[in-house]
Amino acid sequence: MTEQPNRIEALTQRLGSHFAAALLHDLSDAVVVVDESGQICYVNPAGERVLDYRHGILIGMPFTRLIPAEYHEPVLAEIARFRETGASELVGRPRELVGLRRCGEPFPAEISLTVCYRDTETYFIAILRDRSEEHALRQQIEAHARELERRNAELHERTRELEATLRTLAETQAQLAQTERLAALGHLAAGIAHEVNNPLAFIGNNLAVIERDYRAVLELVASYRRGSPAIAAADPGLAAEIRAREERIDLDYVLAHFDRIFTGTREGLRRVRDIVQSLRDFARMEEPELQAIDLLACLEQSLEMVAFRIEQLGVRVEREYRELPTVRGHPGKINQVFLNLLDNALDAIQQAGRHPGIVRLRAEPVAGGAQIEICDNGCGIPDAVMPNLFTPFFTTKEPGAGTGLGLSISYGIVKAHGGTLEAESLPTGGACFRIWLPSSAGDGAAVPAGRR
């Protein structure tokens, strides 16, 4: 009875061995069996194909033949650790490793190591999977990802450049439009100045003639007054009529205020001439060549342009002028800068409701150039506004009250002259704009401040 079960068990073992051999033979992964001494005792066909060895060559070779030299010591140490403790990081879970083909070519691999006991012997079974194709594919994917990232960064940079170009184009177009408007305004101002100048000269000449003849008439009246006793004696009625006429025209007042009346008229005429000259100077926006600039004259001309607003708002203008070095540039454009800053100062004073409003003008030589300060006691510049102060189209005014180009264009004009334009919000309230322009090279001449 016992022989039948033994035959069945032997048959089962043979069938199991044949099945295992067939399975290992057809497996696509490499299978390498190593004994306790570290020698290879079995390699399946897939292993010989992956490692590039002919059939049977690897049997009896040390397993270290299959891995690079730098892996020998740590792998041997793990095997020794397993013998002593029965535990190892290499056993029981897949690990990334580098395999070595017969020609010495390394290749990426994944190894799963298990332990098999047979009788009294211990065997290590390594299932080795060639990851070369996956590694190459991963490298390609990473390379494509890097290339995509590079192109994306390049596209982002080009987008930023395009946005910057579009902003520059918009600024240029806006400045061109503003320049064209100012040029048209300049032509209009020049035409008005020319048309006004002719009758102004006529009025001035006639005023001189009237003053001369009026003085002669007053001298004649004085002579009649001296002869009034004789007239009264000769013709009392005529004398009474003359006295009545004198009282009606208040002759004593006319005689007493003659000089003041004509002095005021001459002063008014001079003021009109100054305004006309300011219009003519301001109209010179497109000077073809640089020329010496009298900065203080430009500043005073710009003040003339806003004189009505200054008077209307009751603003007091305080001046502190020192002699300035000669500066070369375009007077018309410098006038435009001063006018923009003065207008802004008056707007700030009006917005703050200051009474009295004060505009302080300071001129002094600074660091090889000339510095002009235009300060006010208006509403000041908020911290949030300061970074965008000179940005085109940026404005804090109500819609329709400003284009947001005045300070931007002023900044560009000063920069084109080699200078700087800075703004500061004063702790006591108000704002201060500082314009610095370099002096002419090698020209130490100064513009006297006391002549105005």
ZAMARGU-4260 file (C-alpha; in steps of 0.2 Angstrom, whole numbers, plus 5000, padded with zeros to 4 digits):
<rodrens>
0) 5000/5000/5000 | 5014/5012/5004 | 5023/5010/4986 | 5008/5018/4977 | 5009/5035/4987
5) 5028/5035/4985 | 5026/5033/4966 | 5013/5046/4965 | 5024/5058/4975 | 5039/5055/4964
10) 5029/5058/4948 | 5022/5074/4955 | 5040/5080/4959 | 5045/5076/4941 | 5030/5085/4934
15) 5034/5100/4945 | 5052/5100/4939 | 5047/5099/4921 | 5034/5113/4923 | 5047/5125/4932
20) 5060/5121/4919 | 5048/5125/4905 | 5042/5141/4914 | 5060/5147/4917 | 5065/5143/4899
25) 5051/5154/4892 | 5052/5168/4904 | 5056/5185/4896 | 5066/5191/4911 | 5083/5185/4915
30) 5084/5172/4929 | 5101/5169/4937 | 5103/5157/4952 | 5119/5159/4963 | 5125/5147/4976
35) 5132/5152/4993 | 5149/5153/4987 | 5144/5167/4974 | 5145/5156/4959 | 5132/5155/4945
40) 5124/5139/4944 | 5110/5142/4932 | 5105/5156/4919 | 5089/5154/4909 | 5089/5158/4890
45) 5083/5176/4892 | 5097/5179/4904 | 5110/5173/4892 | 5102/5184/4879 | 5101/5200/4890
50) 5119/5197/4896 | 5125/5192/4878 | 5133/5176/4883 | 5132/5159/4874 | 5123/5145/4882
55) 5132/5137/4897 | 5147/5150/4898 | 5141/5159/4914 | 5140/5142/4924 | 5153/5142/4937
60) 5158/5161/4935 | 5156/5172/4950 | 5141/5183/4950 | 5151/5199/4951 | 5155/5196/4933
65) 5138/5203/4930 | 5139/5220/4939 | 5151/5234/4938 | 5166/5234/4950 | 5159/5249/4961
70) 5144/5237/4966 | 5155/5222/4971 | 5159/5228/4989 | 5141/5234/4994 | 5132/5218/4986
75) 5145/5206/4995 | 5142/5215/5011 | 5123/5213/5010 | 5126/5194/5006 | 5137/5192/5021
80) 5124/5202/5032 | 5110/5190/5026 | 5121/5175/5031 | 5123/5182/5048 | 5106/5189/5052
85) 5094/5182/5039 | 5090/5199/5033 | 5095/5210/5019 | 5089/5226/5009 | 5092/5217/4993
90) 5081/5202/4997 | 5062/5203/4995 | 5059/5219/4985 | 5064/5226/4968 | 5079/5237/4967
95) 5087/5248/4954 | 5104/5241/4949 | 5117/5242/4934 | 5120/5226/4925 | 5135/5222/4914
100) 5135/5214/4897 | 5149/5202/4891 | 5157/5217/4881 | 5158/5227/4897 | 5143/5238/4892
105) 5133/5244/4908 | 5114/5244/4906 | 5100/5249/4918 | 5091/5235/4927 | 5078/5230/4940
110) 5083/5216/4951 | 5071/5205/4962 | 5081/5194/4974 | 5074/5179/4983 | 5081/5165/4993
115) 5078/5146/4990 | 5084/5132/5002 | 5087/5115/4995 | 5092/5101/5007 | 5106/5110/5017
120) 5111/5122/5003 | 5105/5140/5001 | 5103/5148/4984 | 5100/5166/4978 | 5088/5168/4964
125) 5089/5184/4955 | 5076/5190/4942 | 5084/5203/4931 | 5074/5214/4920 | 5083/5225/4907
130) 5077/5243/4908 | 5087/5249/4894 | 5072/5253/4883 | 5062/5261/4897 | 5078/5271/4902
135) 5080/5277/4884 | 5062/5281/4883 | 5063/5290/4900 | 5078/5300/4894 | 5069/5305/4878
140) 5054/5310/4888 | 5065/5320/4900 | 5074/5328/4885 | 5058/5332/4877 | 5052/5340/4893
145) 5068/5350/4895 | 5066/5356/4877 | 5048/5360/4880 | 5052/5369/4895 | 5066/5379/4886
150) 5054/5383/4872 | 5041/5388/4884 | 5053/5400/4893 | 5059/5406/4876 | 5040/5409/4871
155) 5037/5418/4888 | 5052/5429/4885 | 5047/5433/4868 | 5029/5437/4874 | 5037/5448/4887
160) 5047/5457/4874 | 5032/5458/4863 | 5022/5466/4877 | 5036/5478/4880 | 5037/5482/4862
165) 5018/5485/4862 | 5020/5496/4877 | 5034/5506/4869 | 5024/5508/4853 | 5009/5514/4863
170) 5020/5526/4872 | 5028/5532/4856 | 5011/5534/4848 | 5005/5544/4862 | 5020/5555/4863
175) 5020/5557/4845 | 5001/5562/4846 | 5005/5574/4860 | 5020/5581/4851 | 5009/5584/4836
180) 4996/5593/4847 | 5010/5603/4855 | 5017/5607/4838 | 5000/5613/4832 | 4998/5623/4848
185) 5015/5630/4845 | 5011/5636/4827 | 4995/5643/4834 | 5004/5652/4848 | 5017/5658/4835
190) 5003/5665/4824 | 4994/5673/4838 | 5010/5681/4844 | 5014/5688/4827 | 4996/5695/4825
195) 4996/5703/4842 | 5014/5710/4840 | 5009/5721/4826 | 4995/5730/4834 | 5005/5730/4850
200) 5018/5740/4842 | 5005/5752/4835 | 4998/5754/4853 | 5015/5757/4860 | 5019/5771/4848
205) 5002/5779/4850 | 5003/5778/4868 | 5020/5788/4867 | 5012/5801/4856 | 4997/5802/4867
210) 5008/5804/4883 | 5018/5818/4874 | 5003/5827/4868 | 4994/5825/4885 | 5008/5833/4894
215) 5008/5848/4882 | 4989/5850/4885 | 4992/5849/4904 | 5005/5863/4902 | 4992/5873/4892
220) 4979/5870/4906 | 4992/5876/4919 | 4995/5892/4908 | 4976/5895/4908 | 4975/5893/4926
225) 4989/5905/4929 | 4979/5918/4918 | 4963/5914/4927 | 4962/5931/4936 | 4964/5941/4920
230) 4951/5930/4912 | 4939/5933/4927 | 4942/5952/4926 | 4939/5952/4907 | 4924/5940/4906
235) 4917/5934/4922 | 4905/5922/4913 | 4918/5913/4904 | 4928/5911/4920 | 4913/5904/4929
240) 4911/5891/4914 | 4929/5886/4915 | 4928/5883/4934 | 4912/5873/4931 | 4921/5862/4918
245) 4936/5859/4929 | 4925/5853/4943 | 4916/5842/4932 | 4931/5833/4925 | 4940/5834/4942
250) 4955/5842/4935 | 4965/5843/4951 | 4964/5823/4952 | 4969/5822/4934 | 4984/5833/4936
255) 4989/5824/4952 | 4987/5806/4945 | 4994/5809/4927 | 5011/5801/4930 | 5003/5786/4939
260) 4990/5783/4925 | 5003/5783/4911 | 5015/5772/4922 | 5002/5759/4924 | 4997/5759/4906
265) 5015/5757/4901 | 5017/5743/4914 | 5002/5734/4907 | 5008/5736/4889 | 5025/5729/4895
270) 5016/5714/4903 | 5007/5711/4886 | 5023/5711/4877 | 5031/5699/4889 | 5016/5687/4887
275) 5018/5688/4868 | 5036/5685/4870 | 5032/5670/4881 | 5020/5663/4868 | 5034/5665/4854
280) 5047/5656/4865 | 5035/5642/4870 | 5031/5640/4852 | 5049/5635/4848 | 5046/5616/4851
285) 5056/5609/4837 | 5073/5618/4837 | 5084/5608/4825 | 5100/5611/4835 | 5104/5612/4853
290) 5107/5629/4860 | 5112/5638/4876 | 5097/5638/4888 | 5093/5652/4901 | 5084/5640/4913
295) 5078/5654/4924 | 5071/5663/4909 | 5062/5647/4903 | 5055/5646/4921 | 5049/5664/4921
300) 5041/5662/4904 | 5032/5646/4910 | 5026/5656/4925 | 5019/5669/4913 | 5009/5655/4904
305) 5000/5650/4921 | 4999/5668/4928 | 4980/5669/4927 | 4978/5652/4937 | 4991/5658/4950
310) 4981/5674/4952 | 4964/5665/4952 | 4969/5653/4965 | 4978/5666/4976 | 4994/5657/4975
315) 5010/5665/4982 | 5026/5661/4971 | 5042/5661/4981 | 5059/5662/4972 | 5076/5657/4978
320) 5088/5658/4963 | 5107/5656/4962 | 5118/5658/4947 | 5117/5643/4936 | 5129/5635/4924
325) 5125/5636/4905 | 5115/5621/4899 | 5112/5616/4881 | 5096/5609/4874 | 5079/5614/4867
330) 5071/5629/4876 | 5054/5625/4870 | 5054/5607/4877 | 5061/5613/4893 | 5047/5626/4894
335) 5035/5611/4892 | 5043/5602/4907 | 5041/5618/4918 | 5024/5621/4912 | 5018/5603/4916
340) 5026/5603/4933 | 5018/5621/4937 | 5001/5615/4931 | 5003/5599/4942 | 5008/5610/4957
345) 4993/5621/4955 | 4981/5606/4952 | 4988/5599/4969 | 4985/5615/4978 | 4967/5617/4971
350) 4963/5599/4976 | 4970/5601/4993 | 4960/5618/4995 | 4976/5627/5002 | 4974/5645/5007
355) 4986/5652/5004 | 4993/5640/4991 | 5012/5642/4989 | 5024/5637/4975 | 5042/5637/4979
360) 5055/5639/4965 | 5073/5635/4969 | 5088/5636/4957 | 5106/5631/4961 | 5121/5623/4953
365) 5122/5605/4959 | 5135/5591/4954 | 5141/5598/4938 | 5124/5604/4932 | 5109/5615/4936
370) 5095/5610/4947 | 5078/5617/4947 | 5065/5613/4961 | 5047/5616/4959 | 5038/5613/4976
375) 5020/5615/4982 | 5010/5614/4998 | 4996/5604/4989 | 4989/5587/4993 | 5006/5578/4990
380) 5010/5561/4982 | 5003/5545/4990 | 5015/5531/4993 | 5005/5519/4982 | 5006/5532/4967
385) 5024/5535/4968 | 5031/5520/4959 | 5019/5524/4944 | 5021/5542/4944 | 5031/5543/4927
390) 5022/5529/4919 | 5012/5534/4903 | 4993/5535/4904 | 4994/5534/4923 | 4984/5548/4932
395) 4975/5551/4948 | 4964/5564/4940 | 4945/5562/4936 | 4941/5555/4919 | 4944/5568/4906
400) 4954/5579/4917 | 4971/5572/4912 | 4979/5561/4899 | 4992/5554/4911 | 5006/5559/4899
405) 5012/5575/4906 | 5025/5568/4919 | 5029/5554/4907 | 5033/5566/4893 | 5042/5578/4905
410) 5053/5563/4911 | 5057/5558/4893 | 5062/5576/4889 | 5073/5578/4904 | 5081/5561/4901
415) 5084/5565/4882 | 5094/5581/4889 | 5105/5569/4899 | 5097/5574/4915 | 5086/5567/4929
420) 5068/5571/4935 | 5064/5565/4953 | 5049/5567/4964 | 5047/5568/4983 | 5032/5569/4994
425) 5036/5581/5008 | 5033/5577/5026 | 5025/5594/5029 | 5013/5591/5015 | 5014/5594/4996
430) 5027/5588/4984 | 5043/5593/4976 | 5050/5589/4959 | 5068/5591/4955 | 5075/5593/4938
435) 5094/5591/4936 | 5102/5595/4919 | 5121/5593/4915 | 5131/5609/4911 | 5138/5612/4894
440) 5155/5603/4893 | 5169/5614/4896 | 5158/5629/4898 | 5159/5637/4915 | 5148/5652/4911
445) 5134/5655/4923 | 5118/5664/4920 | 5116/5678/4933 | 5101/5676/4944 | 5100/5694/4950
450) 5095/5702/4933 | 5077/5697/4935
</rodrens>
